[in-house]
Amino acid sequence: MSDLSELISLCKSEVLIEVNSHTISYQSVEEYFEDNYETSEKDEITDDVMAKMIELNTIVWLCVYPDTPIGSYRFFHYDIDIAVGEMLKHLKGKQSR
């Protein structure tokens, strides 16, 4: 089973993945975050990940609803495989509690 398939199987509701949404409006990574996210949301992204997103001009956004269509977890990264893997680790850790 692929990591994405496993992630989907762990969620009772939606799994959303967006890649490079900033390019639709011809924005840089910095402009996109400035216009679309609060400071607290941007603070969730580590400095090294943000720097790499800027360097690669790539934003991967992953949002999952594991338990209900109301509660979700989000994750930003520059690499889709890493994003999916990190979310899998988070959900598996949540299940083992």
Backbone hydrogen bonds in HBPLUS format (Angstrom, degrees):
<---DONOR---> <-ACCEPTOR-->    atom                        ^
c    i                          cat <-CA-CA->   ^        H-A-AA   ^      H-
h    n   atom  resd res      DA  || num        DHA   H-A  angle D-A-AA Bond
n    s   type  num  typ     dist DA aas  dist angle  dist       angle   num
A0006-GLU N   A0002-SER O   2.91 MM   4  6.18 158.3  1.95 152.6 159.0     1
A0007-LEU N   A0003-ASP O   2.84 MM   4  6.05 157.7  1.89 149.2 155.5     2
A0008-ILE N   A0004-LEU O   2.95 MM   4  6.19 164.2  1.98 153.5 157.1     3
A0009-SER N   A0005-SER O   2.97 MM   4  6.20 152.8  2.04 143.7 151.4     4
A0010-LEU N   A0006-GLU O   3.10 MM   4  6.36 132.7  2.33 142.5 154.4     5
A0010-LEU N   A0007-LEU O   3.13 MM   3  5.23 135.6  2.33  98.8 110.9     6
A0011-CYS N   A0008-ILE O   3.16 MM   3  5.37 156.7  2.22 106.3 113.5     7
A0012-LYS N   A0066-PRO O   2.98 MM  54  5.27 160.7  2.02 110.9 117.3     8
A0013-SER N   A0065-TYR O   3.15 MM  52  5.24 138.5  2.33 170.2 175.6     9
A0065-TYR N   A0014-GLU O   2.93 MM  51  5.38 143.3  2.07 170.5 170.1    10
A0016-LEU N   A0063-CYS O   2.76 MM  47  5.09 172.5  1.77 162.2 164.4    11
A0063-CYS N   A0016-LEU O   2.94 MM  47  5.09 162.6  1.98 146.6 149.5    12
A0018-GLU N   A0061-TRP O   2.89 MM  43  5.12 160.3  1.93 148.3 154.6    13
A0061-TRP N   A0018-GLU O   2.84 MM  43  5.12 167.3  1.85 156.8 159.9    14
A0020-ASN N   A0059-ILE O   2.81 MM  39  4.99 165.1  1.83 151.2 156.4    15
A0023-THR N   A0020-ASN O   3.13 MM   3  5.71 156.4  2.19 113.6 119.7    16
A0024-ILE N   A0021-SER O   3.26 MM   3  5.76 153.1  2.34 111.4 118.0    17
A0027-GLN N   A0022-HIS O   3.11 MM   5  5.40 169.6  2.13 155.3 152.3    18
A0026-TYR N   A0023-THR O   3.20 MM   3  4.74 165.2  2.22  97.6 100.8    19
A0032-TYR N   A0028-SER O   2.96 MM   4  6.11 162.9  1.99 151.3 156.1    20
A0033-PHE N   A0029-VAL O   3.09 MM   4  6.36 164.3  2.12 153.8 156.8    21
A0034-GLU N   A0030-GLU O   2.95 MM   4  6.11 159.5  1.99 150.9 157.5    22
A0035-ASP N   A0031-GLU O   2.89 MM   4  6.05 157.7  1.94 152.5 157.5    23
A0036-ASN N   A0032-TYR O   2.98 MM   4  5.94 139.7  2.15 144.0 154.4    24
A0037-TYR N   A0033-PHE O   3.06 MM   4  5.33 148.0  2.16 142.6 142.7    25
A0041-GLU N   A0038-GLU O   3.07 MM   3  5.33 125.7  2.37 102.5 115.9    26
A0042-LYS N   A0038-GLU O   3.09 MM   4  6.47 156.1  2.15 152.6 159.6    27
A0043-ASP N   A0039-THR O   2.88 MM   4  6.07 144.4  2.01 148.9 159.2    28
A0044-GLU N   A0041-GLU O   3.23 MM   3  5.48 154.4  2.30 102.6 110.1    29
A0045-ILE N   A0042-LYS O   3.10 MM   3  5.71 165.0  2.13 116.9 121.7    30
A0050-MET N   A0046-THR O   2.95 MM   4  6.22 165.6  1.97 157.9 162.3    31
A0051-ALA N   A0047-ASP O   2.90 MM   4  6.05 160.1  1.94 147.2 153.0    32
A0052-LYS N   A0048-ASP O   3.08 MM   4  6.23 151.7  2.16 138.8 145.9    33
A0053-MET N   A0049-VAL O   2.89 MM   4  6.14 153.8  1.96 150.0 157.6    34
A0054-ILE N   A0050-MET O   2.93 MM   4  6.20 158.2  1.98 152.1 157.7    35
A0055-GLU N   A0051-ALA O   2.87 MM   4  6.09 161.8  1.91 145.7 151.2    36
A0056-LEU N   A0052-LYS O   2.87 MM   4  5.98 163.7  1.90 150.5 154.1    37
A0057-ASN N   A0053-MET O   2.75 MM   4  5.49 116.0  2.17 133.3 149.5    38
A0058-THR N   A0053-MET O   3.01 MM   5  5.01 149.5  2.11 136.1 144.1    39
A0057-ASN N   A0054-ILE O   3.21 MM   3  4.86 139.7  2.38  91.5 103.1    40
A0060-VAL N   A0077-HIS O   2.68 MM  17  5.08 153.1  1.75 168.1 161.9    41
A0077-HIS N   A0060-VAL O   2.89 MM  17  5.08 148.0  2.00 144.3 151.1    42
A0062-LEU N   A0075-PHE O   2.87 MM  13  5.15 161.5  1.90 155.1 160.9    43
A0075-PHE N   A0062-LEU O   2.79 MM  13  5.15 135.5  1.99 151.4 159.7    44
A0064-VAL N   A0073-TYR O   2.91 MM   9  5.44 157.6  1.96 154.5 161.3    45
A0073-TYR N   A0064-VAL O   2.92 MM   9  5.44 148.7  2.02 149.8 159.9    46
A0083-ALA N   A0079-ASP O   2.98 MM   4  6.21 162.1  2.02 152.9 158.6    47
A0084-VAL N   A0080-ILE O   2.98 MM   4  6.17 166.2  2.00 150.9 153.8    48
A0085-GLY N   A0081-ASP O   2.94 MM   4  6.07 161.8  1.98 144.6 150.4    49
A0086-GLU N   A0082-ILE O   2.81 MM   4  5.98 162.2  1.84 156.6 160.7    50
A0087-MET N   A0083-ALA O   3.01 MM   4  6.18 159.3  2.06 147.9 153.7    51
A0088-LEU N   A0084-VAL O   2.91 MM   4  6.13 155.4  1.97 149.0 156.2    52
A0089-LYS N   A0085-GLY O   3.00 MM   4  6.29 161.6  2.04 148.6 152.9    53
A0090-HIS N   A0086-GLU O   2.97 MM   4  6.23 157.7  2.02 146.9 153.1    54
A0091-LEU N   A0087-MET O   2.91 MM   4  6.17 167.6  1.92 156.4 158.6    55
A0092-LYS N   A0088-LEU O   2.87 MM   4  6.02 164.3  1.89 157.5 162.1    56
A0093-GLY N   A0089-LYS O   2.94 MM   4  6.01 153.4  2.01 144.6 152.0    57
A0094-LYS N   A0090-HIS O   2.97 MM   4  6.20 147.3  2.08 144.7 154.0    58
A0095-GLN N   A0091-LEU O   3.03 MM   4  6.29 145.9  2.15 143.3 151.8    59
A0096-SER N   A0092-LYS O   3.17 MM   4  6.41 143.1  2.32 141.6 150.4    60
